[in-house]
Amino acid sequence: MEWIIDPQTWVALITLTVLEIVLGIDNIVFISILAGKLPANQQARARRLGLSLAMFTRIGLLFSLTLIMQLTQPLFTLLGQDVSGRDLILLAGGLFLLAKSTHEIHNKLEGDEEGQKAKAIVSFRGVIIQILVLDIVFSLDSVITAIGMVNQLAIMVIAVVVAVGVMLIFARAVGDFVERHPTVKMLALSFLLLIGVSLIAEGFGQHIPKGYIYFAMAFSVFVEMLNLRMIRKAGSPVRLRSQFTDAKG
């Protein structure tokens, strides 16, 4: 237990916790979008259960370090590229994200009638199953990051629990904000498409630095926040368009 009084341990814990929160942002967005398809009285429960499942999935994977390391071992070679169990999971998760995000974007663009039909057939169990599938994929990335940063299992578990606790606090705010602003929801779905492509690339052994992805996402959010502020100051999108038309005239 000497690691408890080691300053380097606390630095590692804080750093890993922050990274776990950052890596969990896409998880929050996905859970919020799926929970938004449920009736209002079930959405908060779905968000809490989804994030709790994410926490237990990550902790379970941390206690299966031997299995995690085995997943990185090549299973077979395809077109000169070694393919491991981790690669297969990332490929499946990326394809699932692409399919799910494309389906959600299609429903949004088809209009309210199609959206109501889609919402009517959604069940609480179905949403939780979809969340659990993506939790496994996102957790794998998170756990591999944790294993690469620190050696003490206790630090990894504490970082995961704290990170999920922080995400639970802000999950409702994020979900409500996404649901109130359709353009933000569309942007979030586009982020999931981007993450899906990056997972597929990782599965094929093509590493895309996470910094590039998060910078692109942060810049897009910044531009969208400027758009929302401009619309709010103008009063409404209709008024904004009329002002733009007058300016052109």
C-alpha positions as CSV (number, residue, x, y, z in Angstrom):
1,M,0.0,0.0,0.0
2,E,3.0,2.3,-0.2
3,W,1.7,3.7,-3.5
4,I,-1.0,5.6,-1.5
5,I,1.6,8.1,-0.1
6,D,3.5,8.3,-3.4
7,P,3.0,11.8,-5.1
8,Q,3.6,10.2,-8.5
9,T,0.7,7.9,-7.8
10,W,-1.7,10.8,-7.3
11,V,-0.4,12.5,-10.5
12,A,-1.0,9.3,-12.4
13,L,-4.5,8.9,-10.8
14,I,-5.6,12.5,-11.7
15,T,-4.2,12.2,-15.3
16,L,-5.8,8.8,-15.9
17,T,-9.2,10.1,-14.5
18,V,-9.1,13.1,-16.8
19,L,-8.3,10.8,-19.8
20,E,-11.1,8.4,-18.8
21,I,-13.6,11.3,-18.7
22,V,-12.4,12.5,-22.1
23,L,-12.6,9.0,-23.6
24,G,-16.1,8.7,-22.1
25,I,-17.5,11.8,-23.8
26,D,-18.5,9.9,-26.9
27,N,-20.1,7.3,-24.7
28,I,-22.2,10.0,-23.0
29,V,-23.3,11.3,-26.4
30,F,-24.3,7.9,-27.7
31,I,-26.2,7.0,-24.5
32,S,-28.0,10.4,-24.5
33,I,-29.1,9.9,-28.1
34,L,-30.4,6.4,-27.5
35,A,-32.1,7.4,-24.2
36,G,-33.8,10.3,-26.0
37,K,-35.8,7.8,-28.0
38,L,-37.5,6.5,-24.9
39,P,-40.4,8.1,-23.1
40,A,-39.4,11.0,-20.9
41,N,-39.9,9.1,-17.6
42,Q,-37.4,6.4,-18.7
43,Q,-34.6,8.5,-20.1
44,A,-32.9,9.4,-16.8
45,R,-33.0,5.7,-15.7
46,A,-31.6,4.6,-19.1
47,R,-28.7,7.1,-18.8
48,R,-27.8,6.0,-15.3
49,L,-28.1,2.3,-16.1
50,G,-26.0,2.8,-19.3
51,L,-23.2,4.6,-17.5
52,S,-23.3,2.1,-14.7
53,L,-22.9,-0.7,-17.2
54,A,-20.0,1.1,-18.7
55,M,-18.3,1.3,-15.3
56,F,-18.8,-2.4,-14.5
57,T,-17.7,-3.4,-18.0
58,R,-14.5,-1.4,-17.6
59,I,-13.8,-2.7,-14.1
60,G,-14.5,-6.3,-15.3
61,L,-12.1,-5.9,-18.2
62,L,-9.4,-4.5,-15.8
63,F,-9.7,-7.6,-13.6
64,S,-9.2,-9.6,-16.8
65,L,-5.8,-8.3,-17.7
66,T,-4.7,-11.6,-19.0
67,L,-7.6,-11.8,-21.4
68,I,-7.0,-8.2,-22.5
69,M,-3.4,-9.0,-23.3
70,Q,-4.5,-12.1,-25.2
71,L,-6.8,-10.0,-27.4
72,T,-3.8,-8.1,-28.8
73,Q,-2.2,-11.4,-30.0
74,P,-2.7,-12.1,-33.8
75,L,-5.4,-14.6,-34.6
76,F,-4.8,-14.8,-38.3
77,T,-3.3,-12.9,-41.2
78,L,-5.4,-11.2,-43.8
79,L,-3.8,-9.5,-46.9
80,G,-0.5,-9.3,-45.1
81,Q,-2.1,-7.7,-42.0
82,D,-2.2,-9.5,-38.6
83,V,-5.7,-9.5,-37.2
84,S,-6.2,-9.8,-33.4
85,G,-9.3,-10.2,-31.2
86,R,-9.1,-6.5,-30.4
87,D,-9.1,-5.7,-34.1
88,L,-12.2,-7.7,-34.6
89,I,-14.0,-6.0,-31.7
90,L,-13.0,-2.6,-33.0
91,L,-14.2,-3.4,-36.5
92,A,-17.5,-4.7,-35.3
93,G,-18.0,-1.7,-33.0
94,G,-17.1,0.7,-35.8
95,L,-19.5,-0.9,-38.3
96,F,-22.2,-0.9,-35.6
97,L,-21.6,2.8,-35.0
98,L,-21.7,3.6,-38.7
99,A,-24.9,1.7,-39.2
100,K,-26.6,3.1,-36.1
101,S,-25.5,6.7,-36.7
102,T,-26.6,6.5,-40.4
103,H,-30.0,5.1,-39.4
104,E,-30.5,7.9,-36.8
105,I,-29.5,10.6,-39.3
106,H,-31.9,9.1,-41.9
107,N,-34.7,9.1,-39.4
108,K,-34.0,12.8,-38.4
109,L,-34.0,13.8,-42.1
110,E,-37.1,11.8,-43.0
111,G,-39.3,14.0,-40.8
112,D,-41.5,13.7,-37.7
113,E,-43.7,10.9,-39.0
114,E,-40.8,8.5,-39.5
115,G,-39.3,9.6,-36.2
116,Q,-42.6,8.9,-34.3
117,K,-42.7,5.4,-36.0
118,A,-39.2,4.7,-34.9
119,K,-39.8,5.9,-31.4
120,A,-42.9,3.8,-31.0
121,I,-41.1,0.6,-31.6
122,V,-38.2,1.3,-29.2
123,S,-38.1,-0.6,-26.0
124,F,-36.2,0.1,-22.8
125,R,-34.5,-3.4,-23.1
126,G,-33.5,-2.8,-26.7
127,V,-31.9,0.6,-25.9
128,I,-30.0,-0.9,-22.9
129,I,-28.7,-3.8,-25.1
130,Q,-27.5,-1.3,-27.7
131,I,-25.8,0.7,-25.0
132,L,-24.1,-2.4,-23.6
133,V,-22.7,-3.4,-27.0
134,L,-21.1,0.0,-27.5
135,D,-19.9,0.1,-23.8
136,I,-17.8,-3.0,-24.5
137,V,-16.1,-1.3,-27.5
138,F,-15.6,2.0,-25.8
139,S,-14.4,0.3,-22.6
140,L,-11.8,-1.8,-24.5
141,D,-10.2,1.4,-25.7
142,S,-10.4,3.0,-22.2
143,V,-8.9,-0.1,-20.5
144,I,-6.0,-0.4,-22.9
145,T,-5.2,3.2,-22.2
146,A,-5.3,2.6,-18.5
147,I,-3.1,-0.4,-18.7
148,G,-0.5,1.5,-20.7
149,M,-0.4,4.4,-18.2
150,V,-0.2,2.8,-14.7
151,N,0.7,-0.5,-13.2
152,Q,-1.5,-0.6,-10.0
153,L,-4.9,-2.1,-10.6
154,A,-6.4,-0.1,-7.7
155,I,-5.5,3.2,-9.4
156,M,-7.2,2.0,-12.6
157,V,-10.3,1.0,-10.8
158,I,-10.5,4.3,-8.8
159,A,-10.0,6.3,-12.0
160,V,-12.8,4.5,-13.7
161,V,-15.2,4.9,-10.8
162,V,-14.4,8.6,-10.4
163,A,-14.7,9.2,-14.1
164,V,-18.1,7.5,-14.4
165,G,-19.3,9.4,-11.3
166,V,-18.4,12.7,-13.0
167,M,-20.2,11.5,-16.2
168,L,-23.3,10.6,-14.2
169,I,-23.4,14.1,-12.9
170,F,-23.3,15.7,-16.3
171,A,-25.1,13.0,-18.3
172,R,-28.6,14.6,-17.9
173,A,-27.4,18.1,-18.7
174,V,-25.7,16.8,-21.9
175,G,-28.7,14.7,-22.9
176,D,-31.2,17.5,-22.3
177,F,-29.0,20.0,-24.3
178,V,-28.7,17.6,-27.2
179,E,-32.5,16.9,-27.2
180,R,-33.3,20.7,-27.1
181,H,-31.1,21.5,-30.1
182,P,-31.7,19.4,-33.2
183,T,-28.6,20.8,-35.0
184,V,-26.5,19.7,-32.0
185,K,-28.0,16.2,-32.1
186,M,-27.1,16.0,-35.8
187,L,-23.6,17.2,-35.0
188,A,-23.3,14.5,-32.3
189,L,-24.4,11.8,-34.7
190,S,-21.8,13.1,-37.1
191,F,-19.2,12.7,-34.3
192,L,-20.3,9.1,-33.9
193,L,-19.8,8.5,-37.6
194,L,-16.3,9.9,-37.2
195,I,-15.6,7.7,-34.2
196,G,-16.9,4.7,-36.1
197,V,-14.5,5.4,-39.0
198,S,-11.6,5.8,-36.6
199,L,-12.5,2.4,-34.9
200,I,-12.5,0.7,-38.3
201,A,-9.2,2.3,-39.1
202,E,-7.8,1.1,-35.8
203,G,-9.1,-2.4,-36.5
204,F,-7.2,-2.4,-39.8
205,G,-4.0,-1.3,-38.0
206,Q,-4.2,2.3,-39.1
207,H,-3.8,4.4,-36.0
208,I,-5.4,7.9,-36.0
209,P,-4.1,10.1,-33.2
210,K,-7.0,10.8,-30.8
211,G,-5.8,14.4,-30.5
212,Y,-6.8,15.1,-34.1
213,I,-10.3,13.6,-33.6
214,Y,-11.0,15.5,-30.4
215,F,-9.7,18.7,-31.9
216,A,-12.0,18.4,-34.9
217,M,-14.9,17.6,-32.5
218,A,-14.1,20.5,-30.2
219,F,-13.8,23.0,-33.1
220,S,-17.1,21.8,-34.5
221,V,-18.8,22.3,-31.2
222,F,-17.2,25.8,-30.9
223,V,-18.6,26.8,-34.3
224,E,-22.1,25.3,-33.4
225,M,-22.1,27.3,-30.1
226,L,-21.4,30.5,-32.1
227,N,-24.3,29.6,-34.4
228,L,-26.7,29.0,-31.5
229,R,-25.7,32.2,-29.8
230,M,-26.2,34.2,-33.1
231,I,-29.6,32.6,-33.5
232,R,-30.6,33.3,-29.9
233,K,-29.5,37.0,-30.3
234,A,-31.5,37.3,-33.5
235,G,-34.6,35.9,-31.8
236,S,-35.3,33.0,-34.2
237,P,-34.0,31.3,-37.3
238,V,-36.7,32.9,-39.4
239,R,-35.7,36.4,-38.2
240,L,-32.0,35.6,-38.9
241,R,-32.8,34.5,-42.4
242,S,-34.8,37.7,-43.1
243,Q,-31.9,39.8,-41.8
244,F,-29.6,37.9,-44.1
245,T,-31.9,38.4,-47.1
246,D,-32.2,42.1,-46.4
247,A,-28.4,42.4,-46.1
248,K,-28.0,40.7,-49.6
249,G,-30.7,43.0,-51.1
